Amino acid sequence: MLAKLTSKNQLTLPKSILSDFEGAEYFDVTGENGCIVLTPVRITRAGAVRAKLAELGLSGTDVADAVAWARQ
C-alpha cells in the first residue's frame, strides 16, 4: 500500500492498517534501518500531570501541602 507525503509533511494511513489499532490517536515515531516505525501509544492525563510536576520541580510533598492548604 502507498501513502503519499503531502507538502505539509503529513501522511494518510490506510484504513486497513489502522483498523488493527482501534482507538489509537498518538503514535511514537522512530526511524530504524531506513524505515519509519509507528508504535501506538496511549497518552493519559496523569502522565501529562506527572511530566509537568517534574518540569516544575515539584514533589509529592509539595502537592500534598498545597492540597492541605487549599482545604483549610
C-alpha positions, 0 to 999 in steps of 0.5 A: 500500500502507498501513502503519499507525503503531502507538502505539509509533511503529513501522511494518510494511513490506510484504513486497513492498517489502522483498523488493527489499532482501534482507538489509537490517536498518538503514535511514537515515531522512530526511524530504524534501518531506513524505515519509519516505525509507528508504535501506538501509544496511549497518552493519559492525563496523569502522565501529562500531570506527572511530566509537568510536576517534574518540569516544575520541580515539584514533589509529592510533598509539595502537592500534598501541602498545597492540597492541605492548604487549599482545604483549610 
